């Protein structure tokens, strides 16, 4: 399984080059499907979502598809994901995203899909791969409402937590409270800024960064 867990997406050359290496071919020969589902319950300007999609287009992918798993059935989204080389899961509300991943059936399908595809997470899309979402703790950092999925269970693809947007002006509490919040969490935790990503290949972890990050626990 190949995972690239980002905070702000494809923000710099280091992260972009890492993705290219994970795919194993040039972007012009690769297809990407973007899952924007986490943004469904977010209000206001979606400039950040538009920016994430624009970066994918600018990199010259052979195809950039968009698939909201909350809007269509498995019969529709599964063939589209099977057609892709990269499955990118965008940011937004983490608990809502996790709930829709379970309801849609994607949680059960992903392990097989990721045997031959690269998973790229952005913010919430990175957080859901953890064993537990720690929603109450994350709510303190991001002031994000818990939309659904009170089980707190993540996908469990990794044995650590990803805490994105360190030092971001849009989430000032994250950097202020991370030390305090981390004390109450016994799971390893990577706090990363928008210039950083955590690469995981068959369980082997590597941080790729043009910015700042910290590991707790």
C-alpha positions, 0 to 999 in steps of 0.5 A, a space after each residue: 500500500 502506497 500512501 502520501 498523507 499531506 496537509 495542504 496537498 501538492 504544495 511544493 516540488 518535494 511532495 510533487 516529486 514524491 508522488 511521481 515516484 510513488 506512481 512510477 510514471 510521469 503525470 501525463 501518463 497517469 489518471 487521477 480521481 479526486 474525492 471532494 466529499 469532505 467539503 460537502 458540509 463546509 460552508 463559505 468560499 471553496 477556494 481551497 478545494 478549487 486550488 487543490 483541483 487546479 494543482 492537479 490539472 497544472 501537473 498535466 495528469 492524463 485525466 482528472 476525474 471528480 467523484 463524490 462518493 456521497 452522491 452516487 452508488 458503488 456501481 458508479 464510483 467503483 469503476 471510476 476509481 478502478 480506472 485511476 492510478 491515483 485516488 486523492 481524497 480532499 479536505 473538509 470535515 473529517 467525521 463527515 468524510 469518515 461516515 460517508 466512506 463507511 456508508 458508501 462501501 469505500 472503506 471495504 473496497 479501498 484495501 483492494 484498490 490500493 494494492 495497485 494505486 496510490 492514495 493521496 490525502 489532503 487534510 481530512 483525507 489524510 486524517 481518516 487513514 489513522 486507527 482512530 480519529 480522536 474527534 474530540 481532541 481534533 475539535 479543540 485544534 480545528 474547532 470543527 463540528 463533529 458531523 457524524 460517525 460517532 464511533 471515532 474509528 478511522 480506516 486503520 491503514 497506519 498506526 499513527 495520527 496525522 495532524 495537519 495545518 501546523 502554523 497555518 493562519 487559518 487554524 491558529 489553535 492547532 499550533 497553540 494547543 498541539 503540545 497540550 492535546 498530544 499529552 492525552 493521546 497515546 498513539 504516535 502523532 505527526 503534526 505537519 505543516 502545509 509544506 510537509 507530507 508523510 509517505 508510507 510504503 508497505 508500512 515504512 514511514 518517511 516524512 518529506 518536507 519543505 517546511 516544519 513538522 513534529 512527532 509526538 508519542 
